[in-house]
Amino acid sequence: MAETIEKPTYKPIAFPKDDRPLFKKLAWQNILFLPAVPILALYGLFTTEMKLYTIIFAVVFGVFSGLGITAGYHRLWSHSSYKATLPLEIFLLIAGVTAVQESAILWCRHHRAHHRYTDTRLDPYNALKGFFYTHIGWLIFRKDRLRFSSLGIPDIKIDQFIKWQHENYNFLAIVFSFIVPTAICGYGWGDWRGGFYIASALRLAVIHQLTFCINSITHIFGTATFGDTQTSKDLTLVALLTFGEGYHNFHHEFPNDYGCTSIIYTFDITRLFIEAMAFLGLAYDLKSTPLDQVKKCYDQMKLKQLRKKKDDIEIDPILEKLPIYTPEEFNTQVKEYNKKWIIINDVICDVSSFIDKHPGGRGYIISGIGKDMSNAFNGGVYQHHSAAHNILSELRVGTIRY
C-alpha cells in the first residue's frame, strides 16, 4: 500500500529582531564620511580653479571607479555573471576601492541580501521604507551580522586577492581614492588642489550619488518591463548615468545575466566593457539569458499593462449607473421632449451634439432619431470603426429595457 505523502506547510520568513541599543546601530564612520565628501567637493568647486586636464582626468578616473562597482563588485562577484582572469580581477578590485563603497566582501554580502530579501525587512536597502532610507539612510546604521547569517559568500571569501583587499581596505581606499589622483594631477600638471577637490572629492561624491540612485530611484520610478512582483524598475536616464545599472527591473528578473537584454540595453556600458574584455581574452564564461525567455516576460508584461490600461479606460457615464428606460418612456422623451435619442446595442445615445459632425451628413443621423439603429451601426449600412464606437460611448445617457 502506497504511503500517504503529507502536504508540506510553508511558514513566512522569520525576521530576527534587532535588540541592539541605538548607539550600537549607528555607523559612525559613514555618518562622518558620507557628508564630508560632498562638503569637500562643494568647497573645492567654489575655491579651486578648474583646469581642463584635471576635469578630463576626473571623468576618466570616475569611469574607472564606476566600472569597479558595476563590472566588478556587482556583476562579477555579487552575481558571478562572468569570470575574470587575474589581471582583470586586480584591475576591478583596485577600481572598486577608488569608489569607496566598502570592500568587495561586504558589498557583495549586502547586495546578495538585497536580492534574496527584496522589499522585506531583511532587505538592507528596502525600498518600501521610503526614498531617503533606500538612497542613503540605510548606510547610517550598522548591519546586524545575525540578519545575514544565512547568506553564504564562500565563493567570494576563498579568493585570496579579495580577502587581501578586505583586510587592507581602509588603507587602500585612502591611497587609491585620494592620494593617487591628487598626486597624478599634482605631479602631472601642477594642479594639487584640483587633484584633491575635483579628481578625488567631487568624483567620489558623484559616484556615490549615482550608485545610491540605483537603490532608490530605480525602485520607485520607471517601468516594470519584465515583471512587477517587486519594486524594481527600468529607467533609461539612470542607466545612461550608471553604465547600464538603471535597467534594474531586467536585472532583478535575470540577475545572473552579465548585461541587459538586447531588447533595451542601448546604454549598458558595463555590458560593452565586459564584451570588450572577453574579446581581449580577459573575461570568459559570460552568462546570458536566452532571448526567448526574455521576450516571454517582456510580452507578458506588455499584455498585462495593456489589460490594465484597458480596464482603466473610463467610460463616462458607466453603463451600470445609467438610468433605465422602457420603450414607452424612450418614445415619450423623443416625441414629447424632443430628445435626439437613438438606440444602439440596448444603449440610448443622445446624438444632438453630433448631428452636424456626422461624416455622412445630417440626414443619416436625423433619420435614426427615435429608432433602434443597432443593425445599421454594426454593418447593416456601414461597419463603423473603433473611433466611432469611442465617440458613441461619450453620448450615452441611458439603457433600454424591453
N, C-alpha and C positions, 0 to 999 in steps of 0.2 A: 504494500500500500504506500502510495507516494506521500512524503511528508508535506505538511502544510507550511508554506513559506509565509511568514508574517510580514505584513507591510511595514516598512521602516517608518519611524516617526522623525520628523525633522524639527529641530529646535533653532530658533533665531540665534544669531551670534551673541555670545555673552560678552558684553563690553566691560572690561575691567575698570573699576572705579579708581580715579586718581585722588588719593588722600593726602598728597604732599601739601605742606603749607605753601602759601603764595610766594614767599621769598625764594623758596627752592624751585618753584616752577619757572621763575623768570630767567631768561637767558641774558645775563647782564652784558656779555661780550657783544651780542647782537644789538642790544639796546643802545650801547655806546657807539658801536662801529657803524651801523647802518645809517643813522642820521649824520654822522661825521663826514662820510664820503660825499654826499651831495652838498653839504655846507662848504667843504673844501673846494668842491668844483665851482660853486657859485661865487665864492670869494675869488678864485682864480680867474673866472670869466671877467670880473669887473676890475681886476688889478693887474692882469698879465697881458702883455702884447701878444696877439695871435700871429704866429708865424706859419707860413704855408707848409714848410717841411714838417713842422710839428703836427699840424692838422692832418696832413696826409698820413703820417706815421700813426697818429692816434686812431684813425679809421682802420688802417691795415691791422694794427695791433688789436683793435676791437673785434675785427672779423676773426682773428686768431683766437681770441678769448671765447667768442661765441661758438666757434666750431668745437672748442674743447668741451663745451657743455652739450651742444646738440649732437655732434657726431661721436663724442667720447663718452661723457658721463651718461647721456641719455640712451642713444641708440646702440652703442657698442656694449656698455657694461650693464645698464639697467635692464635692457631688453634682449641682449645677445642677438641682435638682428643681423649682425655680420661678424666676421673675425678679422683681426688686425695683426699684421706682422709686428715684430718688436720695434722697429724704427717708428712706425705709425703709432703704436701704443705709447711710446715715450713722448712723441710729439703731442699727442692728445692729453696725456697726463700733465705735461707742463702747461699746455694751453688751458686746461681745466683749472689749474692752480691760479692762473692770472685772472680768472673770473671771480675768485674769492667767494665760492659758494659751498664751502665745506670740502672735505676730502671726497674722493670718488666713492669710498665705502659708505660714508654717512649719506651722501647724496642719493646713492642707489637704494639704500635701505628705506629712506623716506619716499622715494618715488615708487618703489615696488609696493609699499604700504598704500600709497595713493591709488594705485591701480587695483589692488586687491580689495580695498575697502572704500571705493569711490562713493562719495556722498553719504557717508556714515560717520559716526563719532570716532571711528578709528582712522579716518582719512586725515592725514596730517594737515592738509590744506583744504578742508571740507568747504566746498562752495556754498553749501546750504547755510553756513554761518555768516554769510554776507560778504560784500566786496572787500572791505578793509581787512577782514580776517584772512581771507584766502589770498589777498595780494601781498600783505606784509605782516599782518597781525600774528600769524601762526609762528613767525620767527622770533617773536618776543618771548615765547615760552620754551623752556627746555623740554625735550621729548622724554617721556617716561619709557625707559627701556622695556619695562614689562609689557607695554602695549604693543611692542613689536617682537616679542619673544618667539612668536610662531613664524616669523619671517626668516626664511633661510637665504643667506647670501654667501654660501660656501664657495661658489664659483668665483666670487669676487675676492674673498679673503685669501685664497690659495695663491693668487698672483703675487709674486714677490715684489714687483715694481709698484703695484697698487698698495701693498702693505707698507712699503717704504715711503710712498707719498703720504699715506695716512699718518704714519709715525712722525714725519717731519713737516707736516702740513703748514703749521704757523710760520716756520722759518722760510719755507719755500714760497708761501704767499707774499711775505714781505719782500723777498728778494725779487721774484719774477713779476709781481704786480706793481711794485713801486720803485725799487732800486734800479732794476734793469731798464724800464722805459725812460726813467729820469736820466740815467747815465747815457743811454743811446742819444737822446736829444741834446744832452749837455755836451758830451764829447763830440758828437756828430756835427752840430752846427751852433753850439754855444747857447742853446735855449734850456737852461736848467729849470727855470720857473715853469716854462711851458711843459717840459717833460714831467714835472711833478703834478702840476694842477690840471693840465689838459690831457696828456697822454696817459696819466695814471688815474687821478681822481675823477675827472669828467668821464673818461672812457669807462671806468668801473661803475660810476653812478648810472650811466646809460645802460650798460649790460645788465645791471641789477634790475632796473625798472622793466626792461624788455622781458627778462626772464619771469618776473613777477606777473607780467601781463598774461603770460600763458596760463598761469594758475588761476587768475581771476577773470580777465575779460573773456577768454575762450570757454569759460564755464558759465558765463552769464549771457553774452551776446553772440550772435552769429546764427548759423544754420545747422540743424541736426541732419546732415546729409546722408548718413548711413545707418543711423539708429537713434532712438530717443529714450532709451531706458535709463540713461544717465544724463548729467548736465552738460557734458562736453559738446562744444560747438566748433564749426569750421568758420574761420574769419580770415579772408584773404589779406586784409591790411596787416593784421598781426603776423600772418605767415610771411609776408614780404619783409617785415622788420626783424623777424626772429629766424630767418633762414629756413622757413618751412614748418616751424613748430606750431604755427597758428591753425594748421589743418588738424585740429585737436580731436574732432569727432571721428575722423578717419583713424587717428592714432589709437583712440580708446576702443574702437571696434576691431582694429587689426594691429595690436600693439607690437607684434614681432616683425612687422614689415620694416625694412631698412629705410623706406621712404614713403612718400604719399603716392596714392594711385595715379596712374597716367590720366585718369579722368579729370583730376583737378590739381595736379602737382606743379602747375606752371611756375610757382615761386618757391619750390622746395630746393633751396640752395644746398642744404645739407645732403640731400639725395644725390645731387650732381657732384658734390665733393666726394662722397663715398664711391660713386661710379668712377670718378677720376682716379681715386686711389686704387680701385680694383684694376683699372686699365694699366696702371703703373706696377701692378703686382704687389701692392702694399696692403690691400684688403681682399678678402675672399669669402666664399660661402655666404653670399648675400641672400637673405631670406625675403621673399616677397609673396604676397597673397595672390592666388590665382584670380585672373581678371573676371572669370565667370562668377566667383563668389562675391567679389566687389560689386559687380553690376547687379547681382541679385539683391543685395542690400540696398544699393542705390535706387533701383527700380521700386523696391518695396516701400522705401521712404517717400519717393515721389508719388506713388499711388496713395499712400496714407495721407500725405499732405493735400493731394487733390481732393480726396474724400472729405477731409476736414474743411477744406475751402468750400466745397460744395455744400456741406452741412451748415457752414457759417453764412452762406448767401441768404440774406434776409428778404423774404417775400413779404411785402408790406401792402395790405394787411395780411396776416396769416389766415389761411382758409378756415381753420377751426374757430377763429374768433369773429368771422364774418357773420352777419345776420342771415337767417334762413327765410326764404320766401316760398310761398306756394305759387303755382301758375296763376291763380286768380289775383294774388297780391302783386305779382310781377306785372300782369296786364294793367292793373289799376295804376301802378306807378308810371307806366308808359303812356297810357291813354289820358288819365285824368291830371297827372302831374307833369306830363310832357318830358319824362325822363328819357334820355337817349341810351337805352339799355339794350344789350343783346346777350344771348346765352351761348357759351362755348364750353363744351365738356362739363355741363352742370354748374358752371360758374357764371355769375352775372357780371358783366363788364359795362362800365359807363364810358361810352365812346365819344361823348360830346367834345372832349378836348382833342380828339384825334380825327374828327371828320375832315378837317381841312388839311390834314397831314398824310392821309392815306395815299400811297403811290398810285393807286388805280383811280383816284378821283373820289369826289364826294358821293357820287351816285351809288357806288358799291356799299359804302357804309350805311347810307340812309335807307337803302333797300332792305337792310337786315335788321333795322331797329324794331324791337318788339318780337323778334323771332329767335329760334334756336339755330344758330349758324355753325354748329359743330362740323357737320359734313363738309360744308363749303370751305371752312377754315383748314380742315385736315386733309384736303386733297380733292374734294369733290369738285371744286372750282380751281383752287390753287393750293399747292403744298407750301405752306408758309415756313420760313426759315426760323432758326433759333432766335434771331433778333426780334422777329415778330412775336414769338412766344414771350420773350422777356418784356417787350412793351406791353403786351396784353396783361402780364402779371401785375403791372403797375396800375391797371384800370379796374381791378377787381373791387366790387362793392358788396357782393353777397353770393349766396349759393341758392340753387333751386331744389326744392323737394317735391317730387311728383307724387 
